[in-house]
Amino acid sequence: MTDMFLNTYQRSKEDNDDDSIFYAHPRFVHHLDDAFRGRLKQLYRDKLSKDLIVLDLMSSWTSHLPEEISYRKVIGHGMNSAELEKNQRLDAYWVQDLNKNQDLPLENSSIDACLMVAAWQYLQYPENVAAELKRVIKTGGRLIISFSNRAFWTKAPRIWAEGSDLEHLNYVKDVLIAQGWREPQLLYEETYKPGAMSFLGLKGDPFFSVLASND
Ligand SMILES: C[S@@+](CC[C@H](N)C(=O)[O-])C[C@H]1O[C@@H](n2cnc3c(N)ncnc32)[C@H](O)[C@@H]1O
């Protein structure tokens, strides 16, 4: 057990049923809009080289990785095996409820980069997950935690459900630092709808990302 950051109320959520019930049926939908996903893909293009072993933690049927880049290996984790089976980027995957067990079945220093998208917001024990990620990510490796202003709110612990966008960013940062991560970089950006209507300047889902390196 690592240093505890949250109290019992902050960990609680409106829907306390087992998470496996909520995720029992696959959702083959996009949780974030095309503007957000385009920004995320560009971030991955900028930060991830093809020689990396990538972990997509709390994944689904899509990993948002740039199609033109083949990584050394992409390992997925999530709650629904049908979604993970459909995810064409994954070389391997496993299913695990991280609100029940935060021990990752991965060797020490076996991962170059871990990605989490619209995911941290569902963690009731983020301290333990942050500590496990520090263990499995190689020295010099990366952790990229991205999210927007949406969530399955009944499944988000109150620390998230009752917080603002800025509070979410600082919360993720503070948990990481408390578990020994160096001060991460925070991205806080607006996005704009791509395509034929882009000249109208219509806004998309806001883009937030916490970029940490395991130094
Ligand atoms: C909004 S979806 C985002 C999925 C994916 N990262 C994406 O960008 O499409 C939230 C994901 O968090 C993961 N998740 C939620 N609760 C979880 C739990 N208790 N344990 C492990 N993973 C969980 C599931 O994989 C679920 O698909």
The ligand as a MOL file (V3000), in Angstrom:
LIG
                    3D

  0  0  0     0  0            999 V3000
M  V30 BEGIN CTAB
M  V30 COUNTS 27 29 0 0 0
M  V30 BEGIN ATOM
M  V30 1 C -14.4520 6.3050 -21.3150 0
M  V30 2 S -13.6800 4.7340 -21.5190 0 CHG=1
M  V30 3 C -12.1710 5.1760 -22.3330 0
M  V30 4 C -11.5890 4.0090 -23.0490 0
M  V30 5 C -10.3720 4.3130 -23.9330 0
M  V30 6 N -9.2200 4.7310 -23.1680 0
M  V30 7 C -10.7270 5.2930 -25.0370 0
M  V30 8 O -10.0610 6.3260 -25.1530 0
M  V30 9 O -11.6440 5.0120 -25.8040 0 CHG=-1
M  V30 10 C -13.1630 4.3530 -19.8680 0
M  V30 11 C -12.3300 3.1010 -19.7400 0
M  V30 12 O -11.7750 3.0380 -18.4370 0
M  V30 13 C -11.5510 1.6940 -18.1010 0
M  V30 14 N -12.0310 1.4730 -16.7380 0
M  V30 15 C -13.1030 2.0250 -16.1340 0
M  V30 16 N -13.2510 1.5530 -14.8900 0
M  V30 17 C -12.2330 0.6930 -14.6930 0
M  V30 18 C -11.8280 -0.1380 -13.6100 0
M  V30 19 N -12.5190 -0.1840 -12.4680 0
M  V30 20 N -10.7250 -0.8940 -13.7780 0
M  V30 21 C -10.0320 -0.8690 -14.9350 0
M  V30 22 N -10.3600 -0.1130 -15.9820 0
M  V30 23 C -11.4480 0.6460 -15.8650 0
M  V30 24 C -12.2630 0.8160 -19.1120 0
M  V30 25 O -11.3070 0.2180 -19.9420 0
M  V30 26 C -13.0900 1.8020 -19.8970 0
M  V30 27 O -13.1940 1.4380 -21.2350 0
M  V30 END ATOM
M  V30 BEGIN BOND
M  V30 1 1 1 2
M  V30 2 1 2 3
M  V30 3 1 2 10
M  V30 4 1 3 4
M  V30 5 1 4 5
M  V30 6 1 5 6
M  V30 7 1 5 7
M  V30 8 2 7 8
M  V30 9 1 7 9
M  V30 10 1 10 11
M  V30 11 1 11 12
M  V30 12 1 11 26
M  V30 13 1 12 13
M  V30 14 1 13 14
M  V30 15 1 13 24
M  V30 16 1 14 15
M  V30 17 1 14 23
M  V30 18 2 15 16
M  V30 19 1 16 17
M  V30 20 1 17 18
M  V30 21 2 17 23
M  V30 22 1 18 19
M  V30 23 2 18 20
M  V30 24 1 20 21
M  V30 25 2 21 22
M  V30 26 1 22 23
M  V30 27 1 24 25
M  V30 28 1 24 26
M  V30 29 1 26 27
M  V30 END BOND
M  V30 END CTAB
M  END
